[in-house]
Amino acid sequence: MSKIGDQIAAVLRDFEEDYEKFETGNHSAGVRARKALMEIKKLADAGRKEIANRYEKPKVAGESTEKKE
């Protein structure tokens, strides 16, 4: 798995633990679970950018990015 994938998996495990504690009434675990979800969102965005960058074509010298009409 990629570095970002490993990070997401680790944060997800933490989220699952804290969410279970929250379900039994632990308010602090709910705060940690929300924080973990935000971290997963950030990592997912970074992963999407990493994947998109792999699809971009390299620019050829002398080629213009402007549309021709």
C-alpha positions as CSV (number, residue, x, y, z in Angstrom):
1,M,0.0,0.0,0.0
2,S,1.1,3.6,-0.5
3,K,2.4,5.8,2.2
4,I,-1.0,7.7,2.2
5,G,-2.9,4.5,2.2
6,D,-1.0,3.3,5.2
7,Q,-1.7,6.5,7.0
8,I,-5.4,6.3,6.2
9,A,-5.5,2.8,7.5
10,A,-3.8,3.7,10.8
11,V,-6.1,6.7,11.4
12,L,-9.1,4.6,10.5
13,R,-8.1,2.0,13.2
14,D,-7.9,4.9,15.7
15,F,-11.3,6.2,14.6
16,E,-12.9,2.8,15.0
17,E,-11.6,2.4,18.6
18,D,-12.7,5.9,19.6
19,Y,-16.1,5.6,18.0
20,E,-16.8,2.4,19.9
21,K,-15.9,4.2,23.1
22,F,-18.1,7.2,22.1
23,E,-21.0,4.8,21.6
24,T,-20.7,3.7,25.2
25,G,-20.9,7.3,26.4
26,N,-17.3,8.6,26.4
27,H,-17.6,12.2,25.3
28,S,-13.8,12.7,24.9
29,A,-13.6,9.7,22.5
30,G,-16.2,11.4,20.4
31,V,-14.0,14.4,20.1
32,R,-11.0,12.2,19.1
33,A,-13.2,10.3,16.6
34,R,-14.2,13.6,14.9
35,K,-10.6,14.7,14.8
36,A,-9.7,11.3,13.1
37,L,-12.4,11.8,10.5
38,M,-11.0,15.2,9.6
39,E,-7.5,13.7,9.3
40,I,-8.9,11.0,7.0
41,K,-10.5,13.7,4.9
42,K,-7.1,15.5,4.6
43,L,-5.3,12.4,3.7
44,A,-7.9,11.4,1.1
45,D,-7.6,14.8,-0.6
46,A,-3.8,14.4,-0.7
47,G,-4.2,10.9,-2.1
48,R,-6.6,12.2,-4.8
49,K,-4.0,14.9,-5.8
50,E,-1.2,12.3,-5.9
51,I,-3.2,10.0,-8.2
52,A,-4.3,12.9,-10.5
53,N,-0.7,14.0,-10.9
54,R,0.2,10.6,-12.2
55,Y,-2.4,11.0,-15.0
56,E,-1.2,14.4,-16.2
57,K,0.7,14.3,-19.5
58,P,4.2,15.8,-19.6
59,K,4.3,19.0,-21.6
60,V,6.2,19.0,-24.8
61,A,8.6,21.9,-25.4
62,G,7.1,24.5,-27.7
63,E,3.6,23.3,-27.2
64,S,1.1,25.9,-26.2
65,T,-1.7,25.4,-23.6
66,E,-3.9,27.9,-25.3
67,K,-6.9,26.8,-27.3
68,K,-6.7,27.3,-31.1
69,E,-9.8,28.7,-32.7
